[in-house]
């Protein structure tokens, strides 16, 4: 698959991932953390704010393709 096509597909998938993840994380927080203290909210949003990076890294790694040996 050409690199440009992989980059295009990966970009669309990452945008979809971020939108879907934000909706799920916010819905979960609204439903379960409403009565929790501020520090629980802070810890949750720091953790959930960093968690989406893991699948995004895998997508970016796929987009870059295999390393070429010289």
C-alpha positions in Angstrom: 0.0 0.0 0.0 1.4 3.4 -0.9 2.6 5.6 2.0 0.3 8.5 1.1 -2.7 6.2 1.2 -1.7 4.7 4.5 -1.2 8.2 5.9 -4.6 9.3 4.7 -6.3 6.2 6.2 -4.4 6.6 9.4 -5.3 10.2 9.8 -9.0 9.5 9.3 -8.8 6.6 11.8 -7.0 8.8 14.4 -9.5 11.6 14.1 -12.4 9.1 14.6 -10.6 7.5 17.5 -10.1 10.9 19.3 -13.7 11.9 18.7 -15.1 8.6 19.9 -12.8 8.3 22.8 -13.6 11.9 24.0 -17.3 11.1 23.9 -16.9 7.8 25.8 -14.5 9.3 28.4 -16.8 12.3 29.0 -19.9 10.2 29.2 -18.3 7.9 31.7 -17.0 10.8 33.8 -20.4 12.5 33.8 -22.2 9.3 34.8 -19.9 8.1 37.5 -17.8 11.0 38.8 -20.5 13.5 39.5 -20.3 13.2 43.3 -16.6 12.6 43.6 -14.1 15.2 44.9 -12.1 17.5 42.6 -8.9 15.4 42.9 -10.7 12.3 41.6 -11.8 14.3 38.6 -8.3 15.6 38.1 -6.8 12.1 38.3 -9.4 10.6 35.9 -8.9 13.3 33.3 -5.1 13.2 33.5 -5.3 9.4 33.0 -7.9 9.4 30.4 -6.3 12.3 28.6 -3.1 10.2 28.2 -4.7 6.9 27.5 -5.7 7.6 23.9 -2.1 8.0 23.0 -1.5 4.2 23.1 -3.8 3.3 20.2 -2.7 6.4 18.3 0.9 5.3 18.5 0.1 2.0 17.0 -1.7 3.6 14.1 1.2 6.0 13.5 3.6 3.1 13.6 1.5 1.3 11.0 1.4 4.5 8.9 5.2 4.8 8.9 5.5 1.2 7.7 8.4 -1.1 8.2 11.9 0.3 8.6 14.1 -0.1 5.6 17.5 -1.6 6.1 20.4 0.0 4.2 
